[in-house]
Amino acid sequence: MVQDPHRYRIIVCSGKTIGFIQRSLLESAGFGDISFRECASDLGYILKQGSVEPDLEMFKFKYVDYIKTMPLEIQREADFILKEKVDLIVTDISPVPIGAAKLAKIQSIAISNFTWYTAYMGFIERGYLQPLFDVYSHIDYFIHLSGSAEPHWGRGSLMKSGFFCRAPVKEETNRLTNLLKPHSHSKIVYVALGMSIQADHLDKFKMWKEDSCLFVVSSNLNIKGKNIHHIPSNYTESQNYVAAADIIVSKPGWGTVAEGVILNKPLILLNRSLMNEDKNTLEEINCRHSYKLAMWEELQELDLKAVFKVMNPKPQQEIANDINIKKIIRYLENIANA
């Protein structure tokens, strides 16, 4: 963020998702001075080919290279911060801008339900994680999202937030429901398994044969069928599809789980045994939300008719989506204006 007396100048930095973010934000109303910049991405998770489980050997190889290049990336980011006269960094949870903020002598705010330091604890020996610990130790403020089990990062005040998501538009949700739910289909199933899963593995799924269901999948998923609807590649507001769906099949990523909780949709979630992030998120929704865990092999044989008989939305509770978002905004503004 770069502040002037009347408003903020916001620079959005991201990797391969920058185009998506740009389209989504520019289609929304109410944004002032905002620009976009593509930059290096985090290492993230390295998955086995056609699997949802991490490839630990490949991860170790790529992680060592990532740590070697991290000081250069931090310096490059610090140079950009100084050139643009940035006053405040907000990151979700890349270590690079945090390290760069320290070099540039400005404050940093991290917002996440995890850090890569804790996410990688089951992947590699603890000693290899020290560089990440050292960088995260320089966080000034940390916003803990639902399910966070992080240590007390941040030298300033911390904040805790409940689940939130992008609000669907009622008229658009109704349009999609009418589009997706002709008389031949009784249920809409939103499938969000991620980009790493190859179509030849998904072809084996029994659920595609359930003619009473219409399946909504991402545009990049190369799988076809009379009851499969691909989200258009230029469509950014996928929360409208989630709102139109009857059930969600997904990895337990925080964003999709948050949409399920806020929009009161039952969840069928992949059981990824080595992901600490998943375990914490599942613990947060346990006994609060309707969900079923399934191993990859179980998901391939999933009987949706049987699932729909036992899985229904819990009685709708008041969930403070707008309140949580506004709370975070006020927290950011108080720090920016201090």
DRENLO-418234 format. One record per atom (N, C-alpha, C, CB): y, x, z. Coordinates in steps of 0.05 Angstrom, whole numbers, padded with zeros to 5 digits, always signed. Glycine has a CB too. Example, Ala and Ser with C-alpha at 12.3 -4.5 7.8 and 13.67 -1.06 7.14 Angstrom:
BEGIN
-00114+00264+00156-00090+00246+00156-00066+00264+00156-00089+00226+00181-00045+00257+00142-00021+00273+00143+00001+00258+00157-00012+00282+00114
# end
This chain:
BEGIN
-00024+00017+00000+00000+00000+00000+00025+00017+00000+00000-00019+00024+00045+00010-00015+00071+00023-00015+00091+00001-00008+00078+00036-00042+00106+00005+00014+00123-00016+00025+00152-00011+00016+00121-00018+00055+00167-00032+00008+00196-00030+00006+00207-00052+00025+00206-00034-00023+00233-00055+00028+00244-00073+00048+00237-00102+00043+00274-00071+00049+00228-00110+00019+00224-00138+00013+00195-00146+00007+00241-00145-00010+00179-00128-00001+00151-00134-00008+00135-00109-00009+00150-00150-00035+00109-00113-00016+00091-00090-00018+00086-00084-00047+00065-00095-00003+00083-00059-00053+00072-00051-00079+00043-00043-00074+00089-00027-00092+00025-00056-00087-00003-00053-00082-00017-00039-00105-00017-00080-00076-00031-00018-00100-00046-00003-00120-00076-00008-00114-00039+00028-00120-00090-00022-00132-00119-00027-00128-00135-00005-00142-00126-00056-00139-00151+00009-00127-00167+00031-00138-00197+00024-00135-00161+00058-00123-00212+00027-00157-00240+00021-00156-00254+00036-00179-00245-00009-00158-00281+00035-00179-00297+00048-00199-00303+00029-00222-00322+00059-00188-00329+00024-00227-00337+00008-00250-00329-00021-00248-00366+00011-00254-00322-00030-00224-00314-00059-00221-00285-00064-00225-00322-00068-00193-00270-00043-00232-00240-00047-00234-00232-00068-00254-00227-00020-00242-00246-00071-00276-00239-00091-00296-00243-00119-00285-00256-00088-00321-00265-00123-00270-00271-00149-00258-00249-00156-00237-00298-00149-00244-00242-00137-00220-00221-00141-00200-00195-00148-00213-00218-00117-00181-00188-00133-00233-00162-00137-00247-00161-00165-00259-00158-00116-00269-00182-00174-00273-00182-00201-00285-00179-00222-00263-00207-00205-00301-00194-00219-00241-00194-00239-00220-00167-00241-00207-00215-00232-00200-00155-00218-00200-00129-00219-00186-00106-00229-00204-00122-00191-00176-00107-00220-00229-00085-00228-00247-00087-00257-00255-00085-00211-00272-00111-00269-00253-00113-00298-00258-00104-00315-00234-00142-00305-00265-00101-00302-00211-00092-00316-00187-00061-00316-00186-00103-00303-00162-00051-00335-00173-00022-00337-00170-00012-00324-00145-00013-00367-00170+00013-00316-00145+00026-00307-00120+00026-00277-00116+00013-00319-00098+00016-00261-00135+00017-00232-00131+00042-00220-00143-00008-00219-00144+00053-00201-00129+00078-00189-00138+00072-00163-00153+00096-00183-00114+00081-00141-00142+00079-00115-00155+00051-00104-00150+00101-00096-00146+00033-00106-00169+00006-00097-00166-00003-00082-00190-00013-00121-00160-00015-00059-00186-00025-00043-00208-00054-00035-00203-00008-00017-00213-00068-00025-00223-00096-00019-00221-00102+00009-00230-00113-00039-00237-00121+00022-00217-00128+00050-00224-00158+00054-00221-00113+00070-00205-00171+00064-00241-00199+00070-00240-00203+00098-00227-00213+00069-00268-00222+00100-00209-00227+00125-00195-00257+00128-00189-00210+00128-00169-00265+00150-00178-00293+00156-00173-00304+00136-00153-00297+00184-00162-00329+00128-00157-00342+00109-00139-00358+00124-00117-00361+00090-00154-00366+00109-00096-00384+00120-00076-00411+00125-00088-00385+00102-00051-00427+00140-00074-00455+00144-00082-00471+00118-00080-00469+00165-00065-00466+00102-00059-00480+00077-00056-00509+00081-00050-00477+00060-00080-00525+00061-00058-00554+00063-00054-00567+00072-00081-00566+00036-00045-00588+00089-00078-00604+00097-00102-00631+00083-00099-00607+00129-00103-00636+00064-00117-00660+00048-00115-00682+00058-00134-00654+00019-00121-00707+00052-00126-00729+00058-00144-00727+00041-00169-00756+00053-00130-00737+00051-00191-00735+00036-00216-00748+00009-00213-00749+00052-00239-00733-00012-00219-00744-00039-00218-00751-00049-00190-00768-00041-00235-00738-00037-00170-00744-00044-00142-00719-00049-00126-00761-00022-00129-00722-00062-00103-00699-00066-00085-00699-00045-00063-00699-00094-00074-00720-00028-00062-00722-00008-00041-00710+00018-00050-00752-00005-00033-00699+00034-00031-00687+00059-00038-00707+00080-00047-00671+00070-00015-00698+00097-00066-00714+00120-00075-00704+00144-00059-00710+00125-00107-00718+00150-00037-00709+00170-00018-00707+00198-00030-00727+00171+00006-00726+00205-00047-00726+00232-00059-00702+00235-00078-00752+00237-00075-00698+00216-00095-00675+00217-00113-00649+00215-00098-00676+00194-00134-00648+00199-00076-00624+00197-00060-00616+00224-00048-00628+00177-00037-00636+00239-00037-00630+00265-00025-00618+00284-00045-00655+00277-00013-00629+00284-00069-00619+00301-00090-00590+00294-00097-00637+00299-00115-00584+00269-00101-00557+00260-00109-00537+00262-00085-00558+00232-00120-00547+00258-00061-00530+00259-00038-00519+00287-00034-00545+00250-00013-00536+00307-00037-00527+00335-00034-00504+00341-00053-00550+00355-00037-00507+00333-00078-00486+00337-00098-00461+00322-00091-00496+00328-00126-00464+00297-00081-00441+00281-00073-00425+00294-00051-00451+00253-00064-00439+00304-00031-00425+00318-00009-00411+00343-00018-00444+00324+00014-00423+00357-00037-00410+00381-00048-00384+00375-00062-00429+00396-00067-00383+00353-00077-00360+00347-00092-00339+00330-00076-00368+00331-00117-00347+00321-00053-00329+00303-00037-00302+00317-00030-00342+00294-00012-00301+00342-00022-00275+00354-00016-00256+00354-00040-00279+00383-00006-00267+00359-00064-00251+00359-00088-00240+00331-00093-00267+00369-00112-00257+00310-00090-00248+00282-00094-00227+00275-00073-00272+00263-00092-00230+00284-00049-00210+00278-00028-00184+00291-00034-00220+00288+00000-00184+00316-00043-00159+00329-00051-00146+00315-00074-00165+00359-00058-00161+00307-00094-00151+00293-00118-00137+00267-00109-00173+00288-00138-00150+00253-00090-00139+00228-00081-00114+00232-00065-00160+00212-00064-00114+00254-00049-00090+00260-00033-00066+00267-00051-00096+00284-00014-00072+00281-00073-00050+00287-00092-00038+00262-00104-00061+00306-00114-00056+00243-00110-00047+00217-00121-00030+00202-00100-00071+00200-00130-00039+00202-00075-00024+00188-00054+00004+00199-00051-00040+00190-00027+00006+00226-00051+00032+00239-00048+00050+00234-00072+00028+00269-00043+00038+00235-00095+00054+00230-00120+00065+00202-00120+00036+00235-00145+00049+00182-00112+00057+00154-00113+00072+00145-00088+00033+00136-00117+00075+00163-00068+00089+00157-00043+00077+00133-00029+00119+00152-00049+00050+00134-00027+00036+00113-00014+00040+00115+00016+00005+00114-00021+00042+00092+00030+00047+00092+00059+00023+00085+00075+00069+00072+00065+00003+00071+00063-00019+00061+00079-00044+00058+00060-00013+00034+00092-00067+00066+00070-00092+00064+00056-00109+00042+00069-00108+00091+00055-00121+00024+00052-00140+00004+00062-00165+00008+00045-00129-00025+00059-00188+00013+00058-00213+00019+00043-00236+00004+00054-00218+00049+00043-00255-00002+00036-00279-00017+00045-00305-00003+00039-00279-00044+00030-00313+00019+00041-00312+00036+00064-00315+00065+00054-00333+00029+00084-00304+00071+00030-00306+00097+00018-00295+00118+00037-00293+00098-00009-00309+00141+00041-00298+00162+00057-00275+00178+00043-00320+00181+00065-00275+00177+00017-00255+00193+00002-00226+00186+00009-00260+00190-00028-00218+00160+00007-00190+00154+00014-00183+00159+00043-00184+00126+00007-00204+00157+00061-00199+00163+00089-00192+00192+00093-00223+00155+00106-00208+00210+00080-00202+00238+00081-00176+00245+00068-00224+00254+00068-00170+00231+00046-00144+00236+00032-00121+00227+00049-00144+00221+00005-00123+00205+00063-00102+00195+00080-00095+00216+00102-00109+00169+00093-00116+00229+00112-00111+00250+00133-00095+00273+00120-00138+00260+00144-00104+00282+00096-00090+00304+00083-00061+00297+00077-00104+00312+00057-00057+00272+00069-00030+00263+00062-00013+00255+00086-00031+00240+00042-00026+00255+00109-00012+00248+00135-00002+00219+00135+00011+00268+00140-00019+00201+00125-00012+00172+00127-00036+00158+00141-00007+00160+00098-00031+00133+00149-00052+00119+00164-00072+00106+00145-00039+00097+00181-00097+00102+00156-00118+00089+00140-00130+00066+00156-00140+00110+00133-00138+00045+00142-00151+00022+00153-00177+00018+00138-00133-00004+00152-00199+00017+00153-00225+00012+00140-00234-00016+00147-00247+00032+00150-00245-00030+00127-00254-00058+00132-00282-00060+00120-00235-00078+00118-00302-00066+00138-00330-00067+00129-00348-00077+00151-00339-00039+00119-00372-00083+00143-00393-00089+00163-00411-00064+00168-00410-00112+00154-00405-00042+00154-00421-00018+00157-00405+00006+00148-00448-00020+00142-00416+00030+00152-00406+00054+00140-00429+00068+00126-00392+00074+00160-00424+00086+00107-00446+00100+00094-00459+00119+00114-00435+00116+00070-00445+00127+00135-00457+00144+00155-00481+00129+00169-00436+00152+00177-00477+00104+00177-00498+00090+00190-00518+00079+00170-00487+00066+00207-00509+00073+00146-00527+00062+00125-00548+00083+00117-00511+00053+00100-00540+00108+00117-00559+00129+00108-00576+00141+00130-00543+00151+00095-00574+00131+00154-00588+00143+00177-00619+00144+00173-00582+00129+00202-00630+00124+00160-00659+00123+00155-00667+00137+00130-00668+00096+00156-00647+00148+00115-00653+00159+00089-00656+00190+00089-00631+00151+00069-00642+00203+00108-00639+00232+00107-00635+00242+00135-00615+00240+00088-00641+00268+00139-00639+00279+00166-00610+00278+00176-00649+00309+00166-00607+00273+00202-00581+00268+00214-00561+00291+00208-00584+00265+00244-00570+00316+00207-00552+00338+00202-00537+00336+00176-00567+00364+00204-00551+00325+00156-00538+00322+00129-00515+00301+00130-00559+00313+00109-00514+00285+00150-00494+00263+00152-00468+00272+00165-00506+00239+00166-00468+00296+00176-00445+00306+00191-00419+00304+00175-00449+00334+00201-00419+00311+00149-00394+00309+00134-00383+00281+00133-00398+00319+00105-00400+00261+00131-00391+00233+00131-00380+00226+00159-00414+00214+00124-00394+00234+00180-00384+00229+00207-00356+00241+00211-00404+00240+00228-00353+00266+00202-00327+00280+00205-00304+00264+00191-00329+00308+00194-00310+00254+00167-00289+00240+00153-00283+00213+00166-00297+00235+00124-00304+00198+00173-00299+00172+00186-00285+00174+00213-00325+00157+00189-00288+00197+00225-00275+00202+00251-00245+00201+00249-00284+00228+00263-00235+00204+00224-00205+00204+00220-00194+00176+00213-00198+00223+00198-00211+00156+00214-00201+00128+00210-00181+00122+00232-00225+00108+00210-00159+00109+00224-00139+00101+00244-00146+00073+00255-00111+00101+00232-00153+00054+00238-00159+00027+00247-00184+00017+00232-00135+00008+00241-00201+00001+00246-00225-00009+00234-00227-00039+00238-00250+00006+00247-00231-00053+00216-00236-00082+00217-00266-00087+00215-00219-00097+00195-00278-00096+00236-00307-00100+00237-00313-00128+00226-00319-00097+00265-00328-00129+00204-00336-00155+00193-00362-00164+00207-00341-00153+00162-00368-00190+00204-00391-00202+00218-00416-00185+00213-00396-00230+00208-00431-00180+00234-00455-00164+00232-00451-00134+00236-00468-00168+00206-00426-00125+00239-00421-00097+00243-00433-00087+00269-00391-00091+00242-00448-00065+00268-00458-00052+00292-00449-00024+00293-00490-00054+00293-00425-00019+00282-00413+00008+00280-00403+00017+00307-00391+00008+00259-00403+00044+00311-00389+00055+00335-00359+00050+00333-00395+00085+00337-00345+00057+00353-00316+00052+00354-00301+00072+00337-00306+00053+00383-00303+00069+00310-00286+00085+00293-00257+00076+00296-00296+00082+00263-00240+00093+00291-00211+00086+00292-00198+00094+00318-00208+00056+00288-00175+00107+00314-00160+00116+00337-00140+00095+00347-00145+00141+00331-00136+00074+00331-00118+00052+00339-00135+00028+00347-00099+00045+00317-00122+00005+00349-00136-00019+00357-00156-00027+00335-00116-00042+00362-00178-00039+00344-00198-00049+00325-00196-00079+00324-00227-00040+00333-00208-00091+00304-00208-00120+00300-00235-00129+00292-00186-00128+00280-00243-00153+00300-00268-00165+00292-00262-00190+00276-00287-00171+00316-00277-00194+00254-00272-00218+00237-00299-00232+00232-00259-00210+00211-00298-00258+00230-00321-00274+00222-00325-00273+00192-00319-00302+00232-00345-00288+00182-00350-00289+00154-00327-00303+00139-00376-00304+00148-00322-00294+00115-00302-00307+00097-00310-00302+00068-00273-00297+00103-00300-00317+00050-00305-00313+00022-00283-00325+00005-00332-00326+00014-00283-00319-00021-00263-00331-00039-00268-00361-00039-00265-00319-00067-00247-00376-00037-00249-00405-00036-00255-00417-00063-00224-00418-00024-00276-00433-00066-00280-00446-00092-00259-00468-00098-00308-00459-00093-00256-00474-00123-00237-00495-00131-00253-00520-00136-00221-00487-00157-00246-00542-00122-00263-00566-00123-00266-00577-00151-00250-00587-00105-00245-00578-00166-00247-00589-00193-00265-00572-00211-00218-00590-00206-00264-00545-00208-00281-00528-00224-00310-00530-00215-00271-00499-00222-00314-00532-00189-00341-00535-00179-00354-00561-00189-00341-00535-00148-00338-00583-00190-00348-00608-00200-00354-00605-00230-00327-00630-00196-00338-00591-00245-00343-00587-00274-00369-00572-00278-00320-00572-00287-00373-00551-00262-00398-00536-00265-00422-00552-00257-00396-00510-00248-00420-00568-00236-00442-00585-00227-00450-00604-00250-00434-00600-00202-00430-00616-00262-00436-00635-00284-00448-00620-00308-00411-00649-00293-00439-00595-00313-00449-00579-00335-00478-00571-00330-00432-00555-00339-00484-00563-00305-00510-00550-00299-00532-00569-00291-00506-00530-00278-00524-00594-00284-00543-00612-00271-00548-00637-00288-00534-00619-00244-00558-00634-00312-00565-00658-00328-00589-00672-00314-00572-00650-00357-00596-00695-00325-00617-00711-00311-00644-00697-00308-00621-00737-00327-00649-00677-00326-00675-00664-00325-00678-00644-00302-00680-00650-00351-00655-00637-00289-00656-00617-00267-00646-00630-00242-00639-00592-00275-00661-00626-00220-00653-00638-00195-00640-00618-00176-00677-00650-00181-00644-00592-00181-00634-00571-00163-00621-00548-00180-00655-00560-00145-00600-00537-00169-00587-00513-00181-00593-00489-00163-00556-00517-00185-00605-00468-00174-00612-00444-00158-00595-00421-00168-00643-00438-00161-00579-00410-00150-00562-00387-00156-00578-00362-00149-00535-00388-00140-00583-00345-00169-00599-00321-00166-00581-00296-00168-00622-00320-00186-00579-00280-00147-00561-00257-00147-00577-00233-00136-00535-00262-00130-00593-00220-00153-00610-00199-00144-00599-00171-00150-00637-00201-00157-00576-00170-00164-00563-00144-00169-00570-00133-00196-00571-00125-00148-00555-00113-00204-00557-00102-00231-00580-00082-00234-00532-00089-00239-00592-00073-00212-00612-00052-00213-00639-00062-00220-00613-00037-00187-00644-00088-00219-00670-00099-00224-00673-00105-00254-00674-00126-00208-00694-00094-00265-00699-00096-00294-00712-00123-00301-00716-00073-00304-00705-00134-00324-00715-00160-00332-00745-00161-00334-00703-00168-00359-00758-00139-00342-00787-00140-00345-00801-00145-00318-00798-00114-00357-00788-00138-00296-00799-00144-00269-00793-00173-00262-00787-00125-00248-00770-00183-00270-00763-00211-00264-00779-00231-00280-00733-00215-00269-00789-00223-00303-00805-00241-00320-00829-00251-00305-00813-00227-00345-00839-00236-00285-00863-00244-00271-00858-00266-00250-00874-00219-00257-00833-00272-00245-00827-00292-00225-00838-00319-00232-00797-00293-00220-00853-00331-00213-00864-00357-00217-00842-00379-00218-00884-00364-00195-00820-00375-00204-00800-00396-00201-00788-00405-00227-00779-00387-00182-00786-00387-00247-00774-00394-00273-00788-00418-00286-00773-00371-00292-00813-00422-00278-00829-00444-00291-00824-00471-00278-00859-00437-00289-00807-00471-00257-00802-00496-00243-00781-00512-00259-00792-00491-00214-00790-00531-00275-00773-00546-00293-00752-00564-00279-00789-00563-00312-00757-00570-00254-00737-00587-00240-00713-00571-00231-00751-00599-00216-00713-00545-00235-00691-00528-00226-00676-00516-00250-00701-00505-00208-00650-00513-00247-00633-00498-00265-00625-00472-00252-00608-00515-00275-00630-00449-00264-00625-00423-00251-00599-00411-00262-00648-00404-00255-00581-00403-00245-00556-00390-00252-00559-00360-00247-00531-00402-00237-00555-00344-00268-00559-00315-00265-00534-00301-00277-00585-00305-00279-00531-00275-00271-00509-00260-00282-00511-00256-00312-00507-00232-00268-00489-00250-00325-00488-00247-00354-00505-00224-00364-00460-00245-00364-00507-00203-00347-00521-00178-00356-00552-00180-00353-00511-00155-00340-00561-00201-00341-00590-00204-00336-00604-00213-00362-00596-00223-00313-00620-00196-00373-00633-00201-00399-00659-00217-00395-00638-00175-00414-00656-00242-00387-00679-00259-00383-00671-00287-00395-00687-00262-00353-00690-00299-00409-00683-00323-00424-00702-00346-00416-00685-00319-00454-00693-00370-00419-00709-00394-00414-00692-00418-00417-00721-00392-00386-00705-00441-00422-00689-00465-00426-00675-00475-00401-00708-00487-00436-00684-00466-00378-00671-00474-00353-00657-00451-00339-00692-00485-00334-00648-00431-00355-00633-00408-00345-00605-00408-00357-00647-00381-00351-00585-00408-00339-00557-00408-00348-00545-00381-00340-00541-00432-00335-00534-00366-00360-00520-00341-00354-00491-00346-00349-00524-00321-00377-00480-00336-00327-00452-00337-00322-00437-00322-00344-00444-00326-00293-00417-00334-00357-00403-00319-00378-00392-00293-00368-00380-00336-00389-00393-00272-00385-00385-00245-00377-00356-00244-00368-00391-00226-00399-00339-00262-00379-00310-00261-00372-00304-00280-00349-00294-00268-00397-00324-00291-00337-00319-00310-00314-00320-00295-00288-00341-00333-00314-00297-00295-00274-00295-00278-00250-00300-00293-00224-00268-00266-00249-00296-00319-00223-00296-00334-00198-00324-00346-00192-00275-00356-00198-00343-00328-00187-00371-00337-00184-00375-00354-00160-00389-00313-00182-00356-00354-00141-00358-00372-00118-00360-00401-00125-00335-00367-00098-00349-00408-00149-00351-00436-00158-00379-00443-00165-00332-00440-00182-00394-00424-00176-00422-00428-00182-00438-00431-00156-00434-00405-00199-00432-00414-00136-00446-00416-00111-00441-00443-00098-00436-00394-00092-00416-00453-00100-00410-00479-00088-00425-00502-00102-00380-00484-00090-00431-00498-00128-00446-00519-00143-00476-00517-00138-00440-00516-00173-00485-00495-00127-00514-00491-00124-00526-00505-00100-00520-00461-00122-00552-00510-00101-00566-00522-00078-00578-00501-00060-00588-00541-00088-00584-00477-00071-00596-00456-00056-00590-00429-00069-00627-00460-00053-00590-00407-00053-00584-00381-00063-00608-00363-00059-00559-00369-00049-00615-00348-00080-00636-00327-00079-00622-00300-00083-00659-00331-00100-00623-00282-00063-00607-00258-00065-00617-00236-00047-00578-00265-00057-00606-00212-00051-00607-00191-00031-00589-00199-00008-00599-00163-00043-00594-00188+00016-00577-00196+00039-00550-00181+00039-00592-00190+00064-00537-00178+00016-00511-00166+00016-00490-00183+00030-00502-00161-00013-00471-00170+00043-00452-00185+00060-00437-00206+00044-00433-00166+00073-00428-00200+00020-00412-00219+00005-00427-00245-00001-00402-00206-00021-00452-00242-00011-00467-00266-00018-00475-00282+00007-00492-00259-00034-00483-00268+00028-00490-00281+00053-00465-00296+00064-00500-00261+00074-00442-00284+00062-00417-00297+00072-00412-00323+00056-00393-00278+00069-00416-00322+00029-00412-00346+00013-00433-00367+00021-00416-00339-00017-00457-00359+00026-00477-00379+00035-00470-00392+00061-00504-00365+00038-00460-00376+00080-00453-00386+00106-00428-00405+00104-00447-00363+00126-00407-00395+00091-00383-00411+00089-00387-00437+00073-00360-00394+00076-00403-00435+00051-00407-00458+00034-00432-00474+00041-00408-00450+00005-00445-00466+00063-00468-00481+00075-00491-00484+00055-00458-00508+00084-00499-00462+00043-00521-00461+00025-00545-00447+00037-00513-00448-00002-00569-00459+00037-00593-00444+00046-00597-00419+00030-00618-00462+00044-00608-00398+00043-00611-00372+00031-00640-00363+00031-00594-00351+00046-00650-00354+00008-00675-00339+00006-00668-00310+00001-00694-00351-00016-00674-00293+00021-00664-00266+00021-00687-00245+00019-00647-00260+00045-00683-00225+00002-00702-00204+00000-00703-00187+00025-00695-00186-00024-00727-00181+00033-00731-00164+00057-00732-00135+00048-00757-00172+00072-00710-00121+00053-00708-00092+00046-00710-00076+00072-00681-00085+00031-00733-00066+00078-00740-00056+00105-00724-00032+00114-00769-00048+00105-00713-00016+00096-00699+00008+00104-00669+00005+00105-00706+00030+00084-00659-00018+00100-00630-00022+00099-00619-00031+00126-00622-00043+00077-00606-00013+00141-00594-00021+00167-00573-00042+00163-00581+00004+00180-00558-00041+00142-00537-00061+00136-00550-00089+00136-00523-00055+00110-00573-00092+00122-00586-00118+00120-00594-00128+00148-00610-00116+00102-00606-00111+00163-00616-00119+00190-00593-00130+00207-00629-00094+00204-00570-00117+00206-00548-00126+00222-00537-00153+00213-00525-00105+00222-00536-00157+00186-00526-00182+00175-00545-00205+00182-00523-00180+00145-00571-00200+00180-00591-00220+00186-00590-00228+00215-00619-00211+00178-00586-00208+00232-00584-00214+00261-00560-00232+00267-00582-00188+00277-00539-00228+00251-00514-00244+00255-00519-00273+00248-00491-00233+00238-00535-00279+00227-00539-00307+00219-00564-00320+00231-00541-00308+00189-00580-00304+00246-00604-00315+00258-00598-00338+00276-00619-00293+00273-00612-00360+00272-00608-00385+00288-00582-00399+00282-00610-00379+00318-00565-00388+00265-00540-00400+00258-00540-00413+00230-00517-00380+00260-00558-00402+00213-00557-00411+00185-00586-00413+00174-00540-00391+00168-00590-00431+00155-00616-00435+00143-00622-00413+00123-00618-00463+00130-00643-00396+00130-00650-00375+00111-00680-00369+00114-00633-00350+00115-00690-00357+00092-00718-00348+00092-00719-00320+00081-00736-00367+00074-00734-00302+00095-00738-00275+00085-00763-00274+00068-00740-00255+00109-00762-00258+00047-00785-00255+00029-00787-00227+00019-00783-00275+00005-00811-00215+00021-00816-00190+00008-00816-00193-00022-00843-00177+00018-00813-00171-00036-00811-00172-00066-00835-00187-00078-00809-00144-00078-00859-00181-00068-00883-00193-00078-00883-00223-00072-00908-00180-00066-00873-00231-00049-00872-00259-00041-00852-00274-00059-00863-00263-00012-00830-00261-00066-00810-00273-00083-00821-00279-00111-00785-00255-00085-00838-00261-00121-00850-00265-00147-00867-00290-00148-00867-00241-00154-00880-00297-00125-00897-00320-00124-00884-00344-00110-00923-00313-00109-00858-00344-00107-00844-00365-00092-00848-00392-00104-00814-00358-00091-00856-00411-00088-00859-00439-00096-00834-00454-00087-00886-00452-00083-00816-00459-00106-00790-00471-00099-00793-00500-00089-00772-00470-00122-00812-00514-00100-00816-00542-00090-00823-00542-00061-00839-00556-00106-00840-00524-00052-00848-00522-00024-00824-00514-00007-00871-00503-00020-00808-00495-00018-00784-00486-00004-00765-00508+00001-00771-00463-00019-00759-00524-00020-00740-00545-00017-00748-00567+00003-00735-00558-00044-00774-00569+00008-00784-00589+00027-00777-00581+00056-00814-00592+00025-00775-00555+00061-00771-00545+00088-00744-00533+00093-00793-00525+00096-00730-00526+00071-00703-00513+00075-00681-00531+00066-00702-00487+00059-00665-00538+00085-00641-00555+00079-00617-00543+00093-00646-00584+00089-00593-00549+00083-00570-00540+00097-00569-00550+00126-00544-00549+00083-00561-00533+00144-00557-00542+00172-00533-00561+00172-00552-00518+00191-00531-00578+00193-00507-00596+00195-00482-00579+00192-00508-00611+00221-00464-00588+00175-00440-00573+00169-00423-00569+00194-00423-00587+00147-00416-00544+00199-00399-00538+00221-00372-00528+00210-00411-00517+00240-00352-00532+00226-00325-00522+00218-00325-00492+00218-00303-00533+00237-00321-00480+00195-00321-00451+00192-00293-00442+00184-00343-00441+00172-00281-00424+00199-00253-00418+00195-00249-00397+00173-00241-00408+00222-00255-00404+00148-00252-00386+00126-00223-00377+00124-00261-00398+00100-00205-00395+00120-00176-00389+00117-00165-00375+00142-00160-00413+00111-00174-00383+00165-00165-00371+00190-00173-00342+00191-00175-00386+00215-00198-00336+00184-00207-00308+00185-00191-00291+00165-00236-00306+00179-00187-00301+00141-00171-00286+00121-00143-00281+00130-00171-00301+00094-00130-00302+00140-00102-00299+00149-00101-00280+00173-00090-00327+00157-00121-00280+00190-00121-00262+00213-00122-00233+00204-00146-00268+00231-00138-00227+00183-00139-00200+00172-00112-00193+00160-00162-00198+00152-00100-00211+00145-00075-00206+00132-00053-00199+00153-00066-00230+00115-00052-00215+00174-00032-00210+00195-00037-00182+00208-00034-00231+00217-00062-00175+00212-00069-00149+00224-00059-00127+00206-00100-00147+00228-00064-00129+00180-00055-00109+00161-00024-00107+00160-00065-00115+00132-00011-00130+00160+00018-00131+00159+00030-00119+00184+00028-00159+00155+00019-00124+00207+00029-00112+00232+00028-00082+00231+00014-00123+00256+00007-00071+00220+00004-00042+00218+00024-00031+00197-00025-00034+00211+00025-00045+00174+00043-00035+00153+00072-00036+00161+00039-00052+00128+00079-00056+00177+00107-00060+00185+00115-00045+00210+00113-00089+00188+00096-00032+00223+00102-00019+00249+00120+00005+00244+00075-00009+00262
# end
